[in-house]
Amino acid sequence: MKSKQQEDNSTGVAAFGDCYRADYVYPGNEEKRRLLELRQKGQAPRVLCGWVGNSRVVVLDPALNPEGFTYEGVLNDPTVPPIVQSRFQKYWSTTIAETCDRVAELPHEWEFSVEYHNVYDTGFPVDHGALRRELGPDIAISGGPHIGLFTGGTPEQLFAETKRILLSGIKHGRKFGLREGNNLPPCVPLENLRAVYQGCIEHGCYHQHEQGKADKE
């Protein structure tokens, strides 16, 4: 039987209120697959969260790169890229996947992207609400907290910033994908990623009355 917290999470409703919780229970793989299927039909109950990154998270993180591989080695030593890429794939598809709406398993993994023809990928500081008002409800936008906050901020700050973005009006049109702004840097504390994910679950919900109001605007 699901706990009350898990039931709340599955519907995108706040389980604990307006604060970051280190013991928050996030959706499992089956729930993530269901959300992805619903998003592809334009019926997702909330914004989905996913990170974008590359192998530098391995090369520049001593914990993931004990051999000390360099980018020069990645570019010039044919034995290095297979090691780095396989390590990146495993880390991305398991550890990182647990902090967002990716399925946490190998070899199956869905590539986070917004499935629309018109996509505006935000970068460094942007007013998400103003951007939505300018572009309108039919343009898909992806973005989120500044990457400097991921590396230098606290989980509480990331949660608060995620809430601010999601309540800015960016959800109008149901075409927003939450991610870092822009490109996940190395050595980000997993607690910060989890805080954004929790914020997405609690404040990314699409409410029917909100959508109806948006349609009239």
Residue pairs with C-beta under 8 A, 6 or more apart in sequence:
2 10
3 25
4 15
5 15
5 16
5 24
5 25
6 25
8 14
8 15
9 15
9 25
9 26
9 27
9 31
9 201
10 27
10 31
11 45
11 205
12 45
12 46
12 201
12 202
12 204
12 205
12 206
13 202
13 205
14 202
14 203
15 24
15 25
15 201
15 202
16 24
16 202
18 163
18 202
19 156
19 159
20 155
20 156
20 158
20 159
20 195
20 198
20 199
21 198
22 155
22 191
22 194
24 194
24 198
26 98
26 99
26 194
26 197
26 198
26 201
27 35
27 101
27 201
29 103
29 104
29 105
32 101
32 102
32 103
33 103
35 44
35 45
35 46
35 48
35 101
36 48
36 101
36 110
38 44
38 45
39 48
39 115
40 115
42 174
44 174
44 206
45 205
45 206
46 200
46 201
46 204
46 205
46 206
47 166
47 171
47 176
47 177
47 178
47 200
47 204
47 206
48 101
48 112
48 177
48 178
48 200
48 204
49 100
49 101
49 177
49 178
49 179
49 196
49 197
49 200
49 201
49 204
50 100
50 101
50 102
50 112
50 177
50 178
50 179
51 96
51 99
51 100
51 102
51 112
51 179
51 180
51 184
51 193
52 112
52 179
52 180
52 182
52 183
52 184
53 92
53 96
53 183
53 184
54 88
54 183
55 74
55 84
55 85
55 88
56 71
56 185
56 186
57 64
57 88
57 91
57 92
57 184
57 185
57 186
57 187
58 64
58 65
58 69
58 84
58 87
58 88
58 91
58 186
59 65
59 69
59 70
59 71
59 74
59 84
59 186
60 186
60 187
61 186
61 187
64 87
64 91
65 84
65 87
67 83
69 80
69 83
69 84
73 80
74 80
74 81
74 84
89 106
90 106
92 109
93 102
93 104
93 105
93 106
93 107
93 109
94 104
94 105
94 106
95 190
96 102
96 184
96 193
97 103
97 104
97 105
97 109
98 104
99 190
99 193
99 194
99 196
99 197
100 112
100 193
100 197
101 112
101 197
101 200
102 109
102 110
102 112
103 109
103 110
112 177
112 179
113 119
113 142
113 177
114 140
114 141
114 142
114 175
114 177
116 139
116 140
116 175
118 138
118 139
118 140
119 139
119 140
119 141
119 142
120 131
120 135
120 139
120 140
120 141
120 142
121 141
121 142
121 143
121 182
122 128
122 131
122 141
122 142
122 143
122 181
122 182
123 143
123 181
123 182
124 146
124 181
124 182
125 146
125 181
126 143
126 181
127 168
128 141
128 143
128 165
128 168
128 169
128 170
129 168
129 169
129 170
131 141
131 170
132 141
132 168
132 169
132 170
132 172
132 173
132 176
133 169
135 141
136 173
137 172
137 173
137 174
137 175
137 214
138 173
138 175
139 173
139 175
140 175
140 176
140 177
141 170
141 175
141 176
141 177
142 176
142 177
142 178
142 179
143 165
143 176
143 178
143 179
143 181
143 182
144 162
144 165
144 178
144 179
144 180
144 181
144 196
145 153
145 158
145 161
145 162
145 165
145 180
145 181
145 196
146 181
147 180
147 181
147 182
147 183
147 184
147 185
149 157
149 158
149 161
149 192
150 158
150 180
150 184
150 185
150 188
150 192
150 193
151 185
151 187
151 188
153 161
153 192
154 192
155 189
155 191
155 192
155 194
155 195
156 195
158 192
158 195
158 196
158 199
159 195
159 196
159 198
159 199
160 199
161 199
162 178
162 195
162 196
162 199
162 200
162 203
163 199
163 202
163 203
165 178
166 178
166 199
166 200
166 203
166 204
167 203
170 176
171 204
171 206
171 210
172 214
172 217
173 214
174 206
174 211
178 196
178 200
178 204
